[in-house]
Amino acid sequence: MRLNNISIRRVLLAAFLATGVIPFAILGLMSLEKASSSLREQAMNQLNAVRDIKKTQVEGYFRTAGSNANALAANVSSITKSSTEKLLAIRRIKESSVKRYFEGIRNQSVTLATSTMVIDAMRDMKATFFAFKDENGLQPTDVADRREHLRKFYTEQFAPLYKKETGRLPDTESILTGLDDDAVALQYEYISNNINKVGQKHQLNKAKDASGYSDLHVKIHPVLRNQLTTFGFYDIFLVDAETGRVVYSVFKELDFATSFKTGPYADSNAGKAYAAASAKPEKPILSDPTSSCAPILSKIPTNEASKRLSPTQRRGRWTPRRCA
């Protein structure tokens, strides 16, 4: 018997298969879902465990880094404090040494400046200085010739050395214009006509002229040159208190024979020291170490640590100079 062309056997077989397979399928799906859920939970638990481990490691790292940073900061603070204390101690030692040094320089200066030799030399140098031109019988044409000789020395010997050391040329024309006839006559004999090379002009004891100045110079120059070498001065001046005239210097730089009162170096460090000493003649002067020197021949300066001394019995000033 058939029902709608389908045999009862096939219908029953299909029914039995459906009732058997479907529950198994549902059971399989349920098992799969449960297994998947279990795997997800296990994976999450493992990830959480890893997260906790990493968290602990990171926290430990930062705790260690923080401790190291604190230790480093403490060390830096300790080192800074120790270094500061050492630097302060060194500064105090240096300060004491500098004070002793300048006190020694002052004592040396006062001792020499108040000596009979320097006082007499200052008196006699001033007198013979202003008689130098006449004693040598120099006429206006002679002075003019010596001025040209000086100009040649300034431009051909001094200026190139000055430019080599400073990178710029000195205003030689302005300096020459500021020299009067007395300065020209003395600078010619002791600087431009001096056979010693630039920087060694102090080796000349006596110029080849017939003046009382040179006769006196040959007596006092070796003594003061020795004082300069012994005490480490750069230069020593004898400056007339009234006119500011540098009637003598050991090194014979370009400020030799000029006036610190009215000459081309009146605004230099030496000129300011002279002005200060003139204002307070009873007080030794220690000039400003940041000011510049006048152009010099033996060593072109960038700054100066100078020593200036007050007048000796108002006849003049003994002035040691040191340029750095």
Secondary structure, DSSP 8 states (H G I E B T S, - for coil): -EETTEEHHHHHHHHHHHHHHHHHHHHHHHHHHHHHHHHHHHHHHHHHHHHHHHHHHHHHHHHHHHHHHHHHHHHHHHHHHHHHHHHHHHHHHHHHHHHHHHHHHHHHHHHHHTSHHHHHHHHHHHHHHHHHHHHTT--HHHHHHHHHHHHHHIIIIIHHHHHHHHSS---HHHHHHT--HHHHHHHIIIIIT-SS-TT-GGG----SS--HHHHHHHHHHHHHHHHHHHHT-SEEEEE-TTT-BEEEESS--TTTTSBTTTSTTTTSHHHHHHHHHHHSTTS-B---TTS-----SSS--SSB---B--BSTTS-EEEEE-B-
